[in-house]
Amino acid sequence: MSDVTAYLAAEGFEADLRTELGDVLAEHGRLMLAPGPARQTAWAQNIWRQPQRLEVASIGEAAKALRALQRNWWPYEFHLHRRTALLVDKLPKVSAKPLVFGQPAPTAPLGSFVWLDESTVLAAPDCSSAFPNGDAAFIEDHQAPPARAYLKLWEALTLAGNLPKPGELCLDLGASPGGWTWVLAGTGARVISIDKAPLAPAIAALPNVEYRQGSAFGLEPEAVGPVDWLCSDVICYPERLLRLVERWLSSGLARNLICTLKFQGETDFATARKFAGIPGSRLLHLSHNKHELTWMRLATP
Ligand SMILES: C[S@@+](CC[C@H](N)C(=O)[O-])C[C@H]1O[C@@H](n2cnc3c(N)ncnc32)[C@H](O)[C@@H]1O
C-alpha cells in the first residue's frame, strides 16, 4: 500500500484521532488508514509506517510472509480472534513482560499485524512504539503511591529515556495526593510539591519533599529559581496551562518539562496544536492517560 499510514487510536479516543487526522480512508476497529507518510499525531498510540497488504491462502502462508519480513510481531485484533490466535501460534514467541519502573523501554523492533478479512493481513514491520499496540505495562505498586496517577509519570519518564538524578530539583505542580511526588522523590531528587490540597501524610513526610500550599498559577518562575524538572498534573483548562508553560519557557528556568493537558468536555484541539508546535517538544496520549494528553519538552543530553 504505497503512501498510506495506519494509526492505532488510543482506546476510547477514536473520535479524537479521526478529527486529528481529518482524512481517514478506512477504519478497521481502532486502526485508521490515512494518506501520506506518518504524521505527528497525539491520539495515535501506535503508528504503523508503510503497512503492507498480504493476500494469503492460509494461516501458514500468512506466518511465512510475516516471518520473511522480520522476527517480532504483535497482533492487533478487533475481530477474527481465533484466526489471530492461530497465526500468533505460528510466529516466534514475543515476550511482553510488564516493566519494572526504571528499566528502559524495549528497543527491539516490534511489527504489528491485523487480519482485515479471512485472506488479507495488513502488516507493518516498522511501528512508532516498541510496546505491544503502544500499551506500556508496568509491575504496579499497590501500596506506596496514594493515587494511580503515578503510572502516567512512570510511562512519561520511561518514554523520555531519562529520570531525575539524585540531587536534582523537581517542581511538582498539582501534586496532591502525591503520586507524582512519590515517583520523583523515589529517584533521589529533591521535590517541591505545590497544591491547594494537602499531600498524603506518608508522602509529605519523605525527607526530600517540601510541600508548599498554594496555586501553581501564582508562582513566578523567578521566585522558585532554576528547576531540573517541571511537572504539572494540575486540573485546569489547557489554555491556562499553555500560559503557565510559556511563562516557564521564556524564563529559561526549567530544563525538562512534563505536563498533562486535561480536557473537560470537548477536546481543545486548537490548544493541543499550540502545545505540539512548541519547538523540541512532543505531545502524546500515554496508555495511562484518560481524556488527557501529555506534553514533554526534554533537555538534550
Ligand atoms: C489529578 S490531581 C493530581 C494528582 C497527582 N499528580 C498525583 O499523582 O497524586 C490534580 C490536582 O490539581 C490540583 N489543582 C487544581 N488547581 C490547582 C492550582 N491552581 N494550583 C495547584 N494545584 C491545583 C488539585 O487540587 C488536584 O490535587
The ligand as an ORCA input file, in Angstrom:
! r2SCAN-3c Opt
* xyz 0 1
  C      -5.138     14.853     39.069
  S      -4.760     15.640     40.561
  C      -3.026     15.408     40.649
  C      -2.614     14.031     41.020
  C      -1.152     13.937     41.341
  N      -0.323     14.158     40.160
  C      -0.797     12.603     41.931
  O      -0.069     11.835     41.286
  O      -1.215     12.310     43.048
  C      -4.909     17.320     40.162
  C      -4.558     18.264     41.270
  O      -4.565     19.582     40.752
  C      -4.806     20.420     41.875
  N      -5.067     21.797     41.467
  C      -6.164     22.329     40.868
  N      -5.983     23.648     40.663
  C      -4.744     23.948     41.130
  C      -3.969     25.133     41.193
  N      -4.439     26.292     40.738
  N      -2.738     25.063     41.728
  C      -2.240     23.910     42.204
  N      -2.931     22.759     42.172
  C      -4.165     22.770     41.641
  C      -5.933     19.726     42.586
  O      -6.017     20.153     43.921
  C      -5.529     18.271     42.447
  O      -4.871     17.815     43.599
*
